[in-house]
Amino acid sequence: PDLAPARGDGLGRVMAVASGSGGVGRSTLAAALGSRLLRRGMDVCLIDADSSGPSLGALLDVEGGSSRGPWSGGELEPRRSGLYSGLRVVPGGPPTGSDPSRSAAKRLWTALGSLDAESVVIDLPAGASDIAMDLWLAADPPILVTVPERMPLEATARLLARVFARRAEPWLARRFGAARAREVMAQGWDECAGRPGTWLRSVAKLAGVAPEDLSEAGDRKEIQLVLNRARRGDDVDVGHAL
């Protein structure tokens, strides 16, 4: 991503929560992270950047709605949570039917830098558009939430495949040229029959590089995967689905 990463000691100052699909507890996890950091004595601010269905304001009993969300640009205006004393929330604006623009992501990232808070937790839209993904991958750490059910796990695998493509294709282009990189990525996808879990190994084999080298292409920052709301083992073969 072309946004400067937010680094710090231990957990970074900015944490971002994304998911491959909705209904997996992304906003609930963001609220839980905020309240836990608050109990540790930190000054915390939550950002409801879910442009498709903002819910943190209602979830954390923030008084009143907001006519403009954090993607609108300008200074962020946190409000106090009625549920957790001391917790501040930037509520989302009205739901929109379009993805945020690249310039909006840059403005939001700049606004986060000037926010008076020790820790910031961002709740991003489900599915994470390419622009929201820039902001998600720039955070430290990026957090990915799913539940142990087949459809959400498949959506998570597809999102991670997009992350792999964003990191691997430029790395391959530097070594073999842009045209060859695109060809290898496409042929690898065809050979693995569109299964995101084996795409990396297919691409590595075609490119003649070690899978370990390809897996570390680009940004080596770890993505934290949260498997939420654990089910009984016979409900789904979680390992196979992942």
C-alpha positions in Angstrom: 0.0 0.0 0.0 1.1 3.6 -0.6 0.2 4.6 2.9 3.0 4.9 5.5 2.7 2.1 8.1 2.0 3.1 11.7 4.7 1.5 13.8 5.1 1.4 17.6 6.3 -0.7 20.5 4.4 -4.0 20.8 1.0 -3.3 19.2 1.1 -0.4 16.8 -0.8 2.8 17.4 -3.3 2.0 14.7 -5.1 -1.4 14.5 -7.5 -2.1 11.7 -10.2 -4.8 11.7 -11.4 -6.3 8.4 -13.3 -9.4 7.2 -14.0 -11.2 4.0 -17.8 -11.1 4.7 -20.3 -9.5 7.0 -21.8 -11.0 10.1 -18.6 -12.4 11.6 -18.3 -10.1 14.6 -15.9 -7.5 13.1 -17.5 -4.5 14.9 -17.9 -6.5 18.1 -14.2 -7.3 18.1 -13.3 -3.7 17.4 -15.4 -2.6 20.4 -13.9 -5.4 22.6 -10.4 -4.3 21.6 -11.2 -0.7 22.5 -12.6 -1.6 25.9 -9.7 -3.9 26.7 -7.1 -1.2 25.8 -9.1 1.3 27.9 -8.9 -1.1 30.9 -5.1 -1.2 30.4 -5.1 2.5 31.1 -4.7 3.7 27.5 -6.4 6.6 25.8 -8.4 4.9 23.0 -10.4 6.0 20.0 -12.5 3.8 17.8 -13.2 4.8 14.2 -16.4 3.4 12.5 -15.1 3.4 8.9 -17.7 0.8 7.8 -19.2 2.8 5.0 -21.7 0.1 4.1 -23.3 -0.5 7.6 -21.8 1.6 10.5 -22.8 0.1 13.9 -20.2 1.1 16.5 -22.2 4.2 17.5 -25.2 2.1 18.4 -23.1 -0.7 19.8 -21.3 1.6 22.2 -24.2 3.9 23.1 -22.8 7.1 21.4 -25.4 9.8 21.6 -26.8 11.1 18.3 -26.0 10.1 14.7 -23.5 11.6 12.3 -24.1 13.3 8.9 -20.5 12.7 7.9 -18.4 9.7 8.4 -14.6 9.4 8.8 -14.2 9.0 5.0 -15.6 12.5 4.4 -12.3 14.2 5.1 -11.4 16.9 7.6 -10.8 16.6 11.3 -12.1 13.6 13.1 -14.6 14.4 15.9 -14.7 11.7 18.5 -17.7 11.4 20.9 -17.9 9.7 24.3 -19.3 6.2 24.7 -22.2 6.0 27.1 -21.3 2.3 27.7 -17.6 2.7 28.6 -16.5 5.8 30.5 -13.5 7.3 28.8 -13.8 5.4 25.5 -14.1 7.7 22.5 -15.8 6.8 19.2 -15.8 8.5 15.7 -19.3 7.3 14.5 -19.9 6.4 10.9 -22.0 8.5 8.5 -25.0 7.3 6.6 -24.5 4.0 4.7 -23.3 4.5 1.1 -23.5 2.3 -1.9 -20.0 3.0 -3.2 -16.5 2.3 -2.0 -14.3 5.0 -0.6 -11.8 6.7 -3.0 -8.0 6.6 -2.8 -7.9 10.3 -1.9 -10.4 9.6 0.9 -8.2 6.9 2.3 -5.2 9.2 2.3 -7.1 11.9 4.0 -8.4 9.5 6.7 -4.8 8.2 7.3 -3.6 11.7 7.7 -6.4 12.5 10.1 -5.5 9.5 12.1 -2.0 10.8 12.5 -3.2 14.0 14.1 -5.8 12.3 16.4 -5.1 12.8 20.1 -5.1 9.1 21.2 -2.6 6.6 22.2 -4.3 3.7 20.4 -6.8 3.8 17.5 -9.0 0.9 16.3 -10.6 1.1 12.9 -13.7 -0.9 11.9 -13.5 -1.3 8.1 -16.2 -2.4 5.7 -16.8 -6.1 5.1 -15.0 -7.4 2.2 -12.5 -4.5 2.2 -12.4 -2.8 -1.1 -9.0 -2.2 -2.7 -8.9 1.3 -1.2 -9.9 0.1 2.3 -7.4 -2.7 2.0 -4.6 -0.1 1.5 -5.5 1.3 4.9 -6.0 -2.1 6.5 -2.6 -3.4 5.4 -0.9 -0.1 6.5 -2.2 -0.6 10.1 -0.1 -2.4 12.7 -1.5 -4.9 13.0 -4.0 -5.7 10.3 -6.6 -7.9 11.9 -8.8 -10.3 9.9 -11.9 -11.8 11.4 -13.9 -14.8 10.3 -16.1 -17.6 11.8 -15.6 -21.4 11.4 -18.3 -21.7 8.8 -17.7 -22.6 5.2 -19.0 -19.5 3.4 -17.2 -17.0 5.6 -14.0 -19.1 5.5 -14.1 -19.1 1.7 -14.6 -15.3 1.6 -11.6 -15.0 4.0 -9.5 -17.2 1.6 -10.5 -15.0 -1.3 -9.5 -11.9 0.5 -6.1 -13.4 1.5 -5.7 -14.4 -2.2 -6.0 -10.7 -3.1 -3.4 -9.8 -0.5 -1.1 -12.4 -2.0 -1.6 -11.1 -5.5 -0.9 -7.5 -4.4 2.4 -8.6 -2.8 3.6 -11.3 -5.2 2.9 -9.8 -8.6 5.1 -6.7 -8.1 7.9 -9.0 -6.6 7.7 -11.3 -9.7 7.6 -8.3 -12.0 10.9 -7.1 -10.6 12.5 -10.5 -11.3 10.9 -11.6 -14.6 9.2 -8.5 -16.0 5.5 -7.4 -15.7 4.2 -9.5 -18.6 5.8 -12.7 -17.3 4.5 -12.0 -13.8 0.9 -11.6 -15.0 1.2 -14.8 -17.1 2.6 -16.8 -14.1 -0.1 -15.5 -11.8 -2.9 -16.3 -14.3 -1.5 -19.8 -15.2 -1.0 -20.6 -11.5 -4.6 -19.7 -10.8 -5.8 -21.9 -13.7 -3.6 -24.9 -12.6 -4.9 -24.8 -9.0 -8.5 -24.6 -10.3 -9.1 -21.3 -8.5 -8.3 -22.6 -5.0 -6.7 -19.7 -3.1 -5.1 -22.1 -0.6 -2.8 -23.7 -3.3 -2.4 -20.7 -5.6 0.9 -19.7 -3.9 2.6 -23.1 -4.5 1.3 -23.2 -8.1 2.8 -19.8 -8.8 6.1 -20.6 -7.1 6.5 -23.8 -9.1 5.8 -22.0 -12.4 8.2 -19.2 -11.5 10.9 -21.6 -10.4 11.2 -19.9 -6.9 10.9 -21.3 -3.4 7.4 -21.0 -2.0 8.9 -19.6 1.2 10.5 -16.8 -0.8 7.3 -16.0 -2.5 5.3 -16.0 0.7 7.5 -13.3 2.1 7.3 -11.1 -1.0 6.7 -7.5 -0.4 5.6 -6.4 3.1 6.5 -9.1 5.6 4.1 -7.7 8.2 1.9 -10.4 9.8 -1.9 -10.4 9.5 -3.6 -11.4 12.7 -6.4 -13.9 12.0 -9.2 -14.1 14.5 -11.4 -17.2 14.3 -14.5 -16.0 16.1 -17.4 -17.8 17.7 -16.0 -21.3 17.9 -18.4 -24.1 16.9 -18.4 -27.8 17.7 -15.9 -29.8 15.7 -18.6 -31.7 13.8 -20.3 -28.5 12.5 -17.6 -27.9 9.8 -14.1 -29.2 8.9 -12.4 -25.9 9.8 -8.9 -27.0 8.8 -10.0 -28.2 5.4 -12.0 -25.1 4.7 -9.0 -22.8 5.7 
